[in-house]
Amino acid sequence: MTVPASTLELTPVAQYALRLGDDALVLAQRLGEWAAKAPELEEDVALTNLALDLLGQARALLSYAGQVEAAGRDEDALAFLRDERDWVNVQLVEQPGGDFAETIARQLYFSAYQFELYGRLVDSVDETLAAVAAKAVKEVAYHRDHAAQWVIRLGDGTAESHSRMQDGLARMWPYVAELFEPDELEQRLVGRGIAVDSSSLRAPWQQFVDGVLAEATVAVPEGSWTAPGGGRRGIHTESFGYLLAEMQHLHRSHPRARW
């Protein structure tokens, strides 16, 4: 399997920080697409605030990745000057959320995962990762609650909202498995007390999500098809290239511009 050269150059700690930072940055970009388009004004503000929280997490993590890598790349270089195969976010966060229920389903799945992840990462022996996690876990607790309330509101609402919420949950479900698939890099860092074993997060994640879906009167999605994954290895879905082009266009077009 071919791994991007720039990824190979990163130290394990920098690579791990980059994964978490990429997750946050890509989801922030997706949530930002709802600016001035949300179904109500209050939600317009709420989704923008969620995006800003994630952007703050991404800045801290990408800055740290660049610092540990010690190759002269800062957060802007890592955000705007990497090509598609150099990004190591999970595929779930890059999925388009054109339907509001799809956006909420994606947010429920991912924020519930982040809550469990950061709740354990606060005990990392890496002081920087632990500090980022300590701040982020408070933010994602709200993100998780916000998504849960919307799932319940839509699922237990009208026949139309129930149907859309069920469809949104099913649409995002195939990308959930990748959240809980540890690899050799993660396992090495877990052994050193730096990272979190992602497979250990599945049970508490499932318990929370199942409780929300039950209250929302929607079913846990079923189906044998699971997305192949590969986001951690730089393999992404078709929509990611378009997202990246939009996000990086200004910086690449005017590389020396200052605001």
N, C-alpha and C positions, 0 to 999 in steps of 0.2 A: 504494500500500500504506500503510495506516494504522499509524503507530508511536506507542506510548504517549507522552503528553506528558511524563511524568516522565523517560522515557528520553531524549527530545530535549534536556532541560535539562542532562544530564550532559555533561561534557567528554569528548573521545575517550579520554583515559587513564582517567578514572573509569569510563567505559562498559566498557572492556576489563577493568579490574580487577573490575568487577561481574560480567561474564560468567564469569570464572574462579572468583570467589567463589560465584556461584549454582550452578555445576556442583558444587563441593565441598560446599556446604551441603545441596543436595537429595539427593546421594548419601549423605551422612552420615545424613540422616533415614531414607532407605530401609534402610541397614544397621542402624540402630538398631531397626528393626522386628523384627530377629532376636533381640533381647535375651531371654534365657530360653526361646528357641524353636529354637536351633541344634541340629543333629543330635548333637552331643556337647559336653560342658562346656568343653573346651579351645577349641572353635570358637566357643562363645558368647563367651568372653573375647576371642578373636582378632578377631571381627567388630566387637565393641564398641570395641576399640582402633583398628581401621581407621577407624571412624566418628569417634572422637575426633581422630585425625590430620586427617581431612578437615574437621572442625569448626574445628580450629585454623587451617587454611589459610583457611577461609571467614571467620573473624573478622579475620584480618590483611588480607585482600583487601577485605572490605566496609568495614572501618574506613578503609582507604586511599581507597576510592571515595568515601566520605562526606567525607573530608578534602579531596580534590581538587575535589569538587563544590562544597564550601563553601556548602551551602544549609542547614546545621544538622541534617542527618540523620546519626546515628551508626549503628554496626553493628546495634543492636537495631531502629531504625526501618526500616532497609533489609531486615532479615530478617522482621520481623513486621507491618509496616504497608504493604507493597506489595501490590497486587492481582495476580491471575494474569497479566494481559497485561503487567505491568511486569517480570516475571522473564525473564531472558535465558539460562537454562541450556539445554544441548542436551537433546533429548528422550530420549536413551539413559538418562541418570541418573535420570529420573523413572519409568522403567518398573517396574512391580511385579515383585518377585522371589519370588512365593509358593512356587515350587518352588526348593529349594536349588540345583539345577543351573542354573536361570535366574539366580539371584543370582551364582553363580560366573562364568557366561558374561559377564554384564554387567560384573563386576569385572575380568575378564581384558581385555575390550575397552577399558574406560575407563582402567584403571591403566597399561596399555601405552601408551595415548595420552598420559596425563599424564607418564609417564616421559620420553617423547621431547620433549614440550612444555617441561617444566621444565628438562630438560637443556640446552635452547637458550636459554631465557629467563634463565638465569644470566648471559648476556652482554648483557642489555638495558642500554641507557644510562640507563634509569630505575632508580635505585639501590634504591628500595623494592621494585619488582617483582623485581629481580635477587636481593635478599636473601630474599624470600619463596620464590622458586624454589630458591635454594641449600639452604634447609632442607627444602622440600617434596620435592625430588628424592630425598633420602635415605629419606624416608618411603614414597614411592610405589614405590621400588625393592623394598621389602619387600612392599607391596601386590601388585605385579605377580608377584613370586615366589610369594606365598601363593596367588593365584588360579591360577597355572600349575600348582602342585603338586596342587591340587584337581581341575583339569581332567584331569590325567594320572591321578590316583587313580580318578576316576569313569569316565573314558573307557576306561581299560585295566583296569577292574574286572570286575564281573559283567555279565551280559547286560542286566539291569535298569538298572544305573547307567550303562552305556554308552549305552543308548537315551535315558535322561533327559538325559545330558550332550549328546548330539547334538541332541535337541529343544531344550534350553536355548540352545545356540549358535545354532540356526536362529531361535528366537524373538527374540533380541536383534539378529541380524544386520542387519535392515532399517534400524536406527537408527545404524549405524556410519558411513555415508557423511557424515552431517552434521558429524562430528568434523573432517573434512578439507576443508570448504568455506569458503574465505576470502571475505570480503565487502569492501566499499569501506572501511569503518572499519578493519578489520584491515590492509588493504593500505597505507593511509595511515600507520599506526603502524609497519608494517614498514619503510617508506621512511625513517622517522625513527630507526630502530634501537631502537624500544621494544618492539614485539610480534614474535611468531614467525609465519612463513608456515605456516599449518596444512596446506596442501596438500603441503608438503615433508616432513611427518611420516608420510605414508601408506606410503612404501616401507619404512622401518625398522620401522614398526609391523607391516606385513604380514609381514615376514621373521620377526619374533619370534613372532607369533601362529601363523603357518604351522608353525613349528618345534614349538611346544607341541602343536598339534593332531595333528601327525604322530606325536609321541611318545605321545600319548593314544589313538592309533588311531581317531580320529574324523575325519570329512571336513570340509573347509572348506565352510560352508553355500553352497548354490546357490539361485538364484531370481532372477527379473527384477524382482520388486517391491521398491522402496525407499521407505521412509517419506518423505512430502513434506518433512519437516523444518520449519524455521521457528522453532525454539526461541530462536534468537538475536534473533528479531523479536517475541518474546512470544507465539508460537503454540504451544500445548501439547496433549498428549493428554488424554483424558478423565480418567485417573486422577490427573493432577496437581492438579486442583481439590480432590480429597479429601485428598491429602497436605498441601496448603497449609492447608486448613481445620483439620486436626488439629494441625499445627505452630504455627499462629498463634492458636489458640483461646484459650489462657490469657492471653496478652498482650493480646489485643483485648478480652477479657471483663473484665480487671482492669488497665486501662492505667496506673494509678498505683501499682500494688503494688510492694513492695520486699522482697527476701529477703536 
